Amino acid sequence: MTPHNLIAELGQKMNLPNLSLDAQGLAKLVFDASLDVNIEHDTSTHQLHLYTLLGPVPATGKAEVFEKLLAGNLFGAATHGAVLAIDPLTGDIVITTTLDPDKTDLLDFEKALEHHVMAAEQWSSQIKPEGMPQESSPSIGHTDDKFAASFMRA
């Protein structure tokens, strides 16, 4: 399925008929007025990237933060399969999910988006405002059957 068709079908299902990729191949969904999920079509690799900025890397305690993020990436168990990273251009902690639109149908896309949002919420709650991780580790949550009802377009 094409990236544009995936986004359009998701928009129809979510009662957001104007949801689409813009001229730069970008779209954004906002959940609970606080969690942004950016959707980007990378035309050079023909992949869809879902990504959420979790906050800046702290000025101090970087080693602790990096260790926490690397441990969270192990086998995707603490990220619902997403990847935690640092954006070298902005210094932000980012969580990303990459999809091949040719191998993704609407159901797969919804599930990937749902997992991405759960992971982003869990990791956002694990990082203090100044970027330092809290003591507890993120846990895997259960799927909410009414997940799609929580979508809001920015």
C-alpha positions in Angstrom: 0.0 0.0 0.0 1.3 3.5 -0.7 2.2 5.8 2.3 -0.4 8.3 1.1 -3.1 5.6 1.0 -2.2 4.3 4.5 -2.5 7.8 5.9 -5.7 8.5 4.1 -7.3 5.2 5.3 -6.2 5.8 8.8 -7.7 9.3 8.6 -11.0 7.9 7.4 -11.1 5.3 10.2 -10.2 7.9 12.8 -12.8 10.3 11.5 -10.0 12.7 10.4 -10.8 12.9 6.6 -8.2 15.6 6.1 -5.3 13.5 7.5 -2.7 13.3 4.8 1.0 13.7 4.2 2.0 17.2 3.3 4.3 18.2 0.4 7.3 17.2 2.4 5.8 13.8 3.2 5.0 14.7 6.8 1.9 14.4 9.0 1.4 14.7 12.8 -1.0 13.2 15.2 -1.4 14.5 18.8 -2.6 12.2 21.5 -4.2 13.6 24.7 -3.0 17.1 23.7 0.5 16.2 24.8 2.1 13.4 22.8 3.1 14.2 19.2 3.6 11.4 16.8 5.3 12.6 13.6 4.8 10.5 10.5 7.3 10.9 7.8 7.6 9.2 4.4 11.3 8.9 3.5 11.1 8.8 -0.3 14.8 7.8 -0.7 14.2 4.5 1.3 10.5 4.3 0.7 9.9 3.8 4.5 7.4 5.4 6.9 8.9 6.6 10.1 6.9 7.3 13.2 8.8 9.3 15.7 8.2 11.2 19.0 10.6 13.6 20.7 10.9 12.6 24.4 13.0 15.6 25.5 16.6 16.8 25.5 19.6 14.9 26.6 20.5 16.3 30.0 23.6 18.5 30.4 24.7 16.3 33.3 24.3 12.5 33.9 24.5 11.7 30.2 26.1 8.3 30.8 23.2 7.2 33.1 20.7 8.3 30.5 22.5 6.6 27.6 22.8 3.4 29.6 19.0 3.5 30.3 18.2 4.1 26.7 20.5 1.3 25.4 19.1 -1.1 27.9 15.6 -0.2 26.8 16.5 -1.0 23.2 17.5 -4.6 24.1 15.3 -6.9 21.9 12.7 -4.1 21.8 11.2 -5.5 25.0 10.9 -2.2 26.7 9.9 -0.2 23.6 7.2 -2.3 21.9 9.7 -2.8 19.1 10.5 0.8 18.7 14.0 2.2 18.9 15.3 4.8 21.3 17.9 7.2 19.9 19.5 10.6 20.2 19.1 13.1 17.4 22.6 14.4 16.8 21.3 17.6 15.2 19.0 18.7 18.1 20.3 16.7 21.1 16.8 15.3 21.7 15.9 11.8 22.8 13.7 10.3 20.2 11.7 7.1 19.9 11.2 5.8 16.4 9.3 3.1 14.6 10.0 2.3 10.9 7.6 0.6 8.5 7.8 -0.7 5.0 4.5 0.6 3.4 4.6 -2.0 0.7 4.3 -4.7 3.4 2.0 -2.8 5.7 -1.8 -2.8 5.6 -4.1 -0.6 7.6 -4.4 -3.1 10.5 -0.6 -3.4 10.7 -0.2 0.4 10.6 -2.8 0.9 13.4 -1.0 -1.8 15.5 2.4 -0.2 14.9 1.0 3.3 15.7 -0.6 1.9 18.9 2.6 0.3 20.0 4.6 3.4 19.2 2.3 5.6 21.3 2.4 3.1 24.2 6.2 3.1 24.2 6.4 6.9 23.8 4.0 7.4 26.7 6.0 4.9 28.9 9.3 6.4 28.1 8.0 10.0 28.5 6.9 9.1 32.0 10.3 7.5 32.7 12.3 10.7 31.9 12.2 13.5 34.3 11.7 17.0 32.9 15.4 17.7 33.0 16.0 14.5 31.0 17.1 12.2 33.8 15.6 8.7 33.9 13.5 7.8 37.0 14.3 4.7 39.0 11.6 2.4 37.6 11.9 0.7 34.2 9.2 1.0 31.5 6.9 -1.9 31.4 4.9 -3.4 28.5 1.2 -2.5 28.7 -1.9 -4.1 27.4 -3.7 -2.9 24.3 -6.8 -0.7 24.8 -9.6 -1.8 22.4 -10.7 1.8 22.1 -7.3 3.0 21.1 -8.3 4.6 17.8 -10.9 6.8 19.7 -8.0 8.6 21.4 -6.5 10.0 18.2 -6.6 13.8 17.7 -5.2 15.7 14.7 -2.9 18.7 15.4 
